[in-house]
Amino acid sequence: MSQQPGDGRAVTRVEFDLSDASYPFVSVSETESCSVILVKCLPRADDTYAEFLSIEDARPDRLAESVEDDAHREARVLDRTDDGGLVELDVQNSCPIVSLADAGAVPQTAQGVDGQGTVVADVPGQTETAAVIEEFLASHPDAELATKQQRESIVPLFGFQDYAALTESLTDRQREVLETAHEAGYYNWPREATAADLAERLDISEPTLHKHLRAAEQKLVAAMFACPHDDAAADTDN
């Protein structure tokens, strides 16, 4: 199926190879001879993003420790398993996934395996693929375009299999804040509403908004991976 201008269903999938050790998912996969896979990316306040990275065949602490000396990044270990775990990483616009989103693409996957990074994104029909590729390579000169192919539709970065099971732990307030953020386009790339917009709409302060969003997001991540997390904030957001 050829891509036609303005056709929202027709997309071009682009895949880039990365080897720059400044990206944690690349450097840690090399030093630990493991796999690091991005499973979700969420926008935060002040133009930062939260990336949730799954690490296999290595301790998740190694991934968290790799960013401790970077003033622009912060990492937290969310879960540990027998052969890996889950890490939440705060990043700014230097991240390849964020760069692709800002360029108009829809990120699909990002992973590092034994020092070789791969990033995949879909470019909607109404967006110029060549411009996305050019902008991404300008921001990440170490990257190389590996493949480019036509597809018929965009598949989300992470699909929820059981919405009810994932959201049943949310309080009414957390659900309201999360739904408002979604409907306003807070989680879209590029973002269509700011935290200030949401706080004004809900008639609450920005710190309170972020408290509710953070609690709701942590519960959803815990449900996604069926792993126990700190329940301290479970019923405090009424």
Residue pairs with C-beta under 8 A, 6 or more apart in sequence:
1 10
1 150
1 152
2 10
2 150
3 10
3 11
3 12
3 125
3 129
3 150
4 10
4 125
5 125
5 126
6 125
6 126
7 125
7 126
8 124
8 125
8 126
9 125
9 152
9 153
10 125
10 150
10 151
10 152
11 106
11 122
11 123
11 124
11 125
11 150
11 151
11 152
11 153
11 154
12 122
12 123
12 129
12 148
12 149
12 150
12 151
13 108
13 120
13 121
13 122
13 123
13 147
13 148
13 149
13 150
13 151
14 105
14 120
14 121
14 122
14 123
14 129
14 132
14 133
14 145
14 147
14 148
15 118
15 119
15 120
15 145
15 146
15 147
15 148
16 96
16 118
16 119
16 120
16 136
16 140
16 143
16 144
16 145
16 146
17 116
17 117
17 118
17 143
17 144
17 146
18 26
18 96
18 112
18 116
18 117
18 118
18 119
18 140
18 142
18 143
19 26
19 115
19 116
19 117
19 142
20 26
20 117
20 140
20 142
20 143
21 27
21 30
22 94
23 95
23 96
23 112
23 117
24 36
24 53
24 63
24 66
24 67
24 73
24 75
24 89
25 36
25 37
25 38
25 53
25 63
25 110
25 111
25 112
25 117
26 36
26 112
26 115
26 116
26 117
27 66
27 112
27 115
28 34
28 36
28 55
28 58
28 62
28 63
28 66
28 112
29 35
29 36
29 111
29 112
29 113
29 114
29 115
29 116
29 117
30 112
30 114
30 115
31 62
31 66
32 55
32 57
32 58
32 62
33 57
33 58
33 114
34 55
34 56
34 57
34 58
34 84
34 114
35 55
35 56
35 57
35 111
35 112
35 113
35 114
36 53
36 54
36 55
36 56
36 63
36 111
36 112
36 113
37 53
37 54
37 55
37 56
37 109
37 110
37 111
38 51
38 52
38 53
38 97
38 109
38 110
38 111
39 52
39 53
39 54
39 86
39 158
39 224
40 51
40 52
40 157
40 158
40 221
40 224
41 49
41 50
41 51
41 52
41 97
41 98
41 101
41 107
41 157
42 49
42 50
42 52
42 187
42 217
43 49
43 50
43 186
43 187
43 189
43 191
44 50
44 90
45 195
45 206
45 210
47 92
47 93
48 90
48 91
48 92
49 90
49 91
49 92
49 95
49 97
49 98
50 88
50 89
50 90
50 91
50 217
51 88
51 89
51 90
51 91
51 95
51 97
52 78
52 86
52 87
52 88
52 89
52 221
53 63
53 86
53 87
53 88
53 89
54 84
54 85
54 86
55 62
55 63
55 84
55 85
55 86
55 87
56 83
56 84
57 83
57 84
58 84
59 80
59 84
59 85
60 77
60 79
60 80
60 84
60 85
60 86
60 87
61 77
63 75
63 87
63 89
64 75
64 76
64 77
64 87
66 75
67 73
67 74
67 75
67 89
68 75
72 91
72 92
72 94
73 89
73 90
73 91
73 92
74 89
74 90
75 87
75 88
75 89
75 90
76 87
76 88
77 85
77 86
77 87
78 85
78 86
78 87
78 88
78 221
78 222
78 227
78 229
79 85
79 86
79 225
79 227
79 229
81 227
86 221
86 225
86 227
88 221
91 98
92 98
93 99
93 102
96 110
96 117
96 119
96 136
96 140
96 143
97 107
97 110
97 119
97 121
99 135
99 136
99 139
99 140
100 107
100 119
100 121
100 132
100 136
101 107
101 121
101 189
101 190
102 189
102 190
103 131
103 132
103 135
103 136
104 123
104 124
104 127
104 131
104 132
105 121
105 122
105 123
105 124
105 127
105 132
105 136
106 121
106 122
106 123
106 124
106 154
106 157
106 189
107 119
107 120
107 121
107 157
107 189
108 120
108 121
108 122
108 155
108 157
109 118
109 119
109 120
109 157
110 117
110 118
110 119
110 120
111 117
111 118
112 118
118 146
119 143
121 132
122 151
122 154
122 155
123 129
123 132
124 154
129 148
133 145
133 148
136 143
137 143
137 145
158 224
160 166
160 224
165 223
166 220
166 223
166 224
167 175
167 220
167 223
169 219
169 222
169 223
169 234
170 178
170 216
170 219
170 220
171 235
171 237
171 238
172 238
173 212
173 237
173 238
174 212
174 215
174 216
174 219
174 237
175 216
176 202
177 198
177 202
177 209
177 212
177 213
177 216
178 212
178 213
178 216
178 217
180 198
180 201
180 202
181 187
181 193
181 198
181 213
184 192
184 193
184 197
184 198
184 201
185 191
185 192
185 193
186 192
186 193
186 194
186 195
186 197
186 198
195 206
195 209
195 210
196 206
198 209
199 205
199 206
199 208
199 209
202 209
204 212
211 237
212 237
215 233
215 236
215 237
216 237
218 229
218 233
219 229
219 234
221 229
222 228
222 229
